[in-house]
Amino acid sequence: MKIRDRYIAKTLLNYTLVVLLLWLSIYSFFNFLGELNSVGIENYTILSAFKFVVFKIPEVAYSQASPVILLGCVLGMGHLAASNQLLIFQVSGFSILKITKLTIKNALFFIIILITFGEVLAPISSEYAKNSRSIALGNDSFSNNQNSFWIRDGDNFIHVENNIDGKLFNDITIIEVSSLNKIDRVIQSETASFDGNSLEMKNSHIFSIEESNFFDTLSAKERKSYNKIVSFDQDLIESLEREPKDLTTINIIKQIQFLSDNKLRSGIFEVELYKRLVKPISLIAMILMAMLFIFGSSRDATLGRKIFFGVALALSFEMLSRIGGAIALSFDFNPLISSSLPAVLVILISITLLIKKSIS
C-alpha cells in the first residue's frame, strides 16, 4: 500500500473511531438516564445501572454500525476535501473512482469487524446485562422463559404452560395428528425435562383415538415415564419470545429452517436475515451517494452543506430500505429482491455519475 493510501485509510479509521465513541457515549448516556428511574428498587443501585449500560454497548455498536461507518467515512473525506488534500491527490493522478474505492474498502473492513464483534460478543454481553438487571430488581432470572407457548413439530402440536430456562417444562400437552389431519393421540404430562433432542415426560396420561366403521373408541393409559423425540432445540425455544432483530444470524437461520420444515410462514425471519446479508451492499450504496456530494461542484453549495445533504440522503435511503422489508412482508414479495434491489440501483446510478465526474 502506498503512503497516500495509508494516509487516507488512517484518516478514515480515525474519524470512524471518533464517531463510534461519540455515538456510543450519547446512546449510553440516555440509556443510563432511563435506568435511573429503576434505581432504588430492591438491590438495583447506580452501579448496577452503570454495569447494565456498559454491557449493552456491544449490542448498540452492532445495531448502529451502518450510520456510524457512513458518518466516519463522509466526515473523514470531508476533512480531506476541506483542507484541499483531495484536490492534491486528484492532481497527482489519484482519481475520484480510486478514492471512492479506497473509502469503501475501509468501510467494509470496519463493518466486517463490527459484525463479527456483534454476532459473537453482543448476544453474550446483552444476556448477561438483562439477567443481572433482573436479579438486582428482585425478579426471577427465569421469568422471561415462563410464559406458555405453542410449537409445531412435524405432525405434532405441542403446548407448554410453564417453561423454566428451556430445560424444564410444566403442564405439557402433545397432540399427535395423522397424515389425514385427524387426531391420533393426546399426551398430557405434569412435567417434562428437555435435553435438546427429546422430551422426558413424567406421570403421563395418554389418550388414544381409534376409528371404526360406526364410532370412534377412546382409550386412556398412564405411564410414569414417556420419551418423545423432537426436532427443535433449546435455542429455538429461547428465541420464541424474542424479536427477530434480537436474535443472532445463526438462530435466525435455525428458525427459518425449522419453520420451513414444518410448513409454517417464516417471512419475518427471512426479511431480517436478508437485511443483514445485504447490509454491506447498502453501506456501499450510502457511501457512493455521499461521495457524489463531496466531489460535487464547489459553486453549488458549501462543503458543509454538501456533507449534510449527503448524509441525510444516505440515512433516508437506509430508512427506505427498512420500509422495503416491511412492504415485502405485507405483500408477500421476495425478501431478497426487496432488500437488495434499491441498493443495487443506487450503486449503479452513483457509479455512473462518479465516472462522469471523473472524466469531466
C-alpha positions in Angstrom: 0.0 0.0 0.0 1.3 3.4 -1.0 1.9 6.2 1.5 -1.1 8.2 0.3 -3.3 5.1 0.5 -2.2 4.5 4.1 -2.8 8.2 4.9 -6.4 8.1 3.6 -7.1 4.8 5.4 -5.7 6.2 8.6 -7.8 9.4 8.3 -11.0 7.3 7.7 -10.2 5.0 10.5 -9.6 7.9 13.0 -12.8 9.7 12.1 -14.8 6.4 12.2 -13.5 5.6 15.7 -14.2 9.1 16.9 -17.8 8.9 15.6 -18.2 5.5 17.1 -17.1 6.7 20.6 -19.3 9.8 20.4 -22.3 7.7 19.2 -21.9 5.1 21.9 -21.4 7.8 24.5 -24.6 9.6 23.6 -26.6 6.3 23.5 -25.1 5.2 26.8 -25.8 8.5 28.4 -29.6 8.4 27.5 -29.8 4.7 28.4 -28.3 5.5 31.8 -30.8 8.3 32.4 -33.6 5.8 31.6 -32.2 3.3 34.1 -32.0 5.9 36.9 -35.8 5.5 37.1 -35.3 2.0 38.4 -32.5 2.9 40.9 -33.6 2.2 44.5 -35.9 -0.8 43.6 -34.7 -3.8 45.6 -30.9 -4.1 45.1 -30.7 -2.0 41.9 -28.1 0.6 42.5 -26.4 3.3 40.4 -23.5 0.8 40.0 -26.0 -1.8 38.7 -27.4 0.6 36.2 -23.9 1.6 35.0 -23.0 -2.1 34.6 -26.2 -2.7 32.6 -25.5 0.2 30.2 -21.8 -0.9 29.8 -22.7 -4.5 28.9 -25.3 -3.2 26.4 -22.7 -1.3 24.4 -21.7 -4.2 22.1 -25.3 -4.6 21.0 -25.6 -0.8 20.4 -22.4 -0.8 18.3 -23.6 -3.7 16.2 -27.1 -2.3 15.6 -25.7 1.2 14.7 -22.8 0.0 12.6 -24.0 1.4 9.2 -24.7 5.0 10.2 -21.5 5.2 12.3 -19.3 4.0 9.5 -21.1 6.2 7.0 -20.6 9.3 9.1 -17.0 8.3 9.8 -16.2 7.9 6.1 -18.0 11.0 5.0 -16.5 13.2 7.7 -13.1 11.9 7.0 -13.4 12.5 3.3 -15.0 15.9 4.1 -11.9 16.8 6.1 -9.6 15.9 3.3 -11.7 17.9 0.8 -12.0 20.9 3.1 -8.2 21.0 3.5 -7.8 20.7 -0.3 -5.9 17.4 0.2 -8.3 15.6 -2.1 -7.6 18.2 -4.8 -3.9 17.5 -4.4 -4.5 13.8 -4.7 -6.5 14.2 -7.9 -3.9 16.5 -9.4 -1.2 13.8 -8.7 -3.2 11.2 -10.5 -5.4 9.8 -7.7 -8.8 9.6 -9.5 -12.2 10.0 -7.9 -13.0 6.4 -8.5 -9.8 5.2 -6.8 -10.5 7.5 -3.8 -14.1 6.1 -3.6 -12.9 2.6 -3.9 -10.4 3.1 -1.0 -13.2 4.6 1.1 -15.5 1.7 0.5 -12.7 -0.8 1.2 -12.0 0.7 4.6 -15.7 0.9 5.4 -16.3 -2.8 4.6 -13.2 -3.8 6.6 -14.6 -1.9 9.6 -18.2 -3.3 9.2 -16.9 -6.9 9.0 -15.1 -6.4 12.3 -18.3 -4.9 13.9 -20.5 -7.7 12.5 -18.1 -10.4 13.9 -18.0 -8.5 17.2 -21.8 -8.2 17.3 -22.5 -11.8 16.4 -20.1 -13.2 18.9 -19.9 -10.9 21.9 -23.1 -8.8 21.7 -25.5 -11.7 22.5 -23.4 -12.9 25.5 -23.0 -9.4 27.0 -26.6 -8.4 26.4 -27.9 -11.6 28.0 -25.6 -11.1 31.0 -26.8 -7.5 31.3 -30.5 -8.5 31.3 -30.0 -11.3 33.8 -28.0 -9.1 36.1 -30.6 -6.3 35.9 -33.4 -8.8 36.5 -31.7 -10.3 39.6 -30.9 -6.8 41.0 -34.5 -5.8 40.6 -35.7 -8.8 42.6 -37.2 -10.6 39.6 -36.8 -14.3 38.9 -34.0 -14.7 36.4 -36.0 -17.3 34.6 -39.2 -15.3 34.4 -38.7 -14.5 30.8 -38.9 -18.1 29.9 -42.1 -19.0 31.9 -44.8 -17.8 29.5 -46.8 -20.5 27.8 -46.2 -21.3 24.1 -47.4 -23.5 21.2 -45.0 -25.0 18.8 -45.5 -27.3 15.8 -43.1 -30.2 15.3 -43.9 -32.2 12.2 -47.3 -33.7 12.7 -47.2 -32.9 16.4 -48.6 -29.8 18.1 -47.0 -29.1 21.5 -48.3 -26.8 24.2 -46.2 -25.9 27.3 -47.8 -23.9 30.1 -44.6 -23.1 32.0 -41.1 -23.0 30.5 -38.2 -22.9 33.0 -34.9 -22.0 31.4 -35.7 -24.1 28.3 -34.8 -27.3 30.2 -37.9 -28.0 32.4 -41.5 -27.8 31.2 -44.6 -27.9 33.4 -48.0 -28.9 32.2 -47.2 -30.1 28.7 -49.6 -31.4 26.1 -48.7 -33.1 22.8 -51.3 -33.6 20.1 -50.3 -36.1 17.5 -52.1 -35.7 14.2 -52.2 -38.3 11.4 -51.5 -37.7 7.7 -55.2 -37.3 7.2 -55.3 -34.4 9.7 -57.1 -36.4 12.3 -56.0 -36.6 16.0 -54.4 -39.9 16.8 -53.3 -39.3 20.4 -53.1 -36.7 23.1 -50.4 -36.9 25.6 -50.5 -34.9 28.8 -47.9 -34.7 31.5 -47.3 -32.6 34.6 -43.6 -32.1 34.0 -41.0 -32.8 31.3 -37.3 -32.4 31.1 -35.8 -31.3 27.7 -32.2 -32.1 26.7 -32.3 -30.5 23.3 -33.3 -33.7 21.4 -36.1 -35.3 23.3 -38.8 -34.7 26.0 -38.6 -37.0 29.0 -42.2 -36.7 30.4 -43.2 -37.8 33.9 -46.5 -39.2 35.1 -48.0 -39.0 31.6 -51.6 -39.6 30.6 -52.0 -40.9 27.0 -55.4 -40.7 25.3 -55.6 -42.7 22.0 -58.4 -42.4 19.4 -59.1 -45.4 17.3 -61.5 -45.3 14.4 -64.1 -48.0 13.5 -66.9 -48.3 11.0 -69.6 -46.9 13.3 -67.9 -44.9 16.0 -64.5 -43.9 17.5 -63.0 -45.5 20.5 -61.2 -43.5 23.2 -58.7 -45.4 25.4 -56.6 -44.0 28.2 -53.2 -45.1 29.6 -50.9 -43.9 32.3 -47.1 -44.0 32.2 -44.6 -42.9 34.8 -42.2 -42.0 32.0 -42.7 -41.3 28.3 -40.0 -40.2 25.9 -40.8 -38.1 22.8 -38.1 -37.2 20.2 -38.4 -33.7 18.8 -36.7 -31.7 16.1 -36.3 -28.3 17.9 -33.6 -27.4 20.4 -33.1 -25.0 23.3 -32.0 -22.1 21.2 -35.3 -22.3 19.2 -37.3 -22.4 22.4 -35.5 -19.4 23.8 -36.0 -17.4 20.5 -39.8 -17.8 20.6 -40.1 -14.8 22.9 -37.6 -12.6 21.1 -38.0 -10.3 18.2 -36.0 -11.4 15.0 -33.8 -8.3 15.4 -32.7 -9.5 18.8 -31.5 -12.9 17.5 -28.1 -13.9 16.2 -27.9 -14.7 12.5 -27.3 -18.4 13.3 -30.5 -18.6 15.4 -32.5 -16.8 12.6 -31.3 -19.4 10.1 -32.3 -22.2 12.5 -35.8 -20.6 12.9 -36.2 -20.3 9.1 -35.2 -24.0 8.6 -37.5 -25.2 11.4 -40.5 -23.2 10.2 -39.9 -24.3 6.6 -39.6 -28.0 7.6 -42.9 -27.7 9.4 -44.6 -25.8 6.5 -45.0 -22.6 8.5 -44.5 -19.0 7.5 -41.0 -17.7 8.0 -41.3 -14.3 6.2 -40.5 -12.1 9.2 -37.2 -14.0 9.8 -36.3 -14.1 6.1 -36.7 -10.3 5.9 -34.4 -9.8 8.9 -31.8 -12.3 7.6 -31.6 -10.7 4.1 -31.5 -7.3 5.6 -28.3 -8.3 7.5 -26.8 -10.1 4.5 -27.4 -7.0 2.3 -26.1 -4.6 4.9 -22.6 -4.3 3.3 -24.2 -3.6 -0.1 -26.5 -1.0 1.4 -23.5 0.6 3.1 -21.7 0.8 -0.3 -24.8 2.5 -1.8 -24.9 5.0 1.0 -21.2 5.9 0.7 -21.4 6.3 -3.0 -24.4 8.7 -2.7 -22.4 10.7 -0.1 -19.3 10.8 -2.4 -21.4 12.4 -5.1 -22.0 15.4 -2.8 -18.3 15.6 -1.7 -17.0 15.6 -5.2 -19.7 17.9 -6.5 -19.0 21.4 -7.9 -17.9 23.9 -5.2 -20.0 26.6 -6.8 -23.3 24.8 -6.0 -23.0 24.9 -2.2 -20.5 24.9 0.7 -18.8 21.7 1.6 -20.5 21.5 4.9 -23.9 21.7 3.3 -22.9 19.1 0.8 -21.9 16.7 3.5 -25.1 17.4 5.4 -27.3 16.7 2.5 -25.2 13.6 1.5 -25.5 12.1 5.0 -29.2 13.0 5.2 -29.9 11.4 1.8 -27.9 8.3 2.7 -29.7 7.8 6.0 -33.0 8.3 4.3 -32.1 5.5 1.9 -31.3 3.3 4.9 -34.8 4.1 6.3 -36.5 3.4 3.0 -34.6 0.0 2.8 -36.1 -1.0 6.1 -39.6 0.1 4.9 -39.0 -2.1 1.8 -38.6 -5.1 4.1 -41.9 -4.3 5.8 -43.6 -3.9 2.4 -42.2 -7.3 1.3 -43.6 -8.9 4.4 -47.0 -7.3 4.0 -47.4 -8.1 0.2 -45.5 -11.4 0.1 -42.7 -10.1 -2.1 -39.4 -11.9 -2.4 -37.4 -10.5 0.6 -34.1 -10.9 -1.1 -35.2 -8.8 -4.1 -36.9 -6.2 -2.0 -33.8 -5.9 0.3 -31.1 -5.8 -2.4 -32.8 -4.1 -5.4 -32.8 -0.5 -4.0 -29.1 -0.8 -3.1 -28.1 -2.2 -6.4 -30.0 0.5 -8.3 -28.4 3.3 -6.2 -24.9 1.7 -6.7 -25.3 1.6 -10.5 -26.6 5.2 -10.7 -23.9 6.5 -8.3 -21.1 4.7 -10.1 -22.3 6.1 -13.5 -22.4 9.7 -12.1 -19.0 9.3 -10.4 -17.5 8.1 -13.7 -18.9 11.2 -15.4 -17.4 13.4 -12.7 -14.1 11.6 -13.0 -13.9 12.0 -16.8 -15.1 15.7 -16.8 
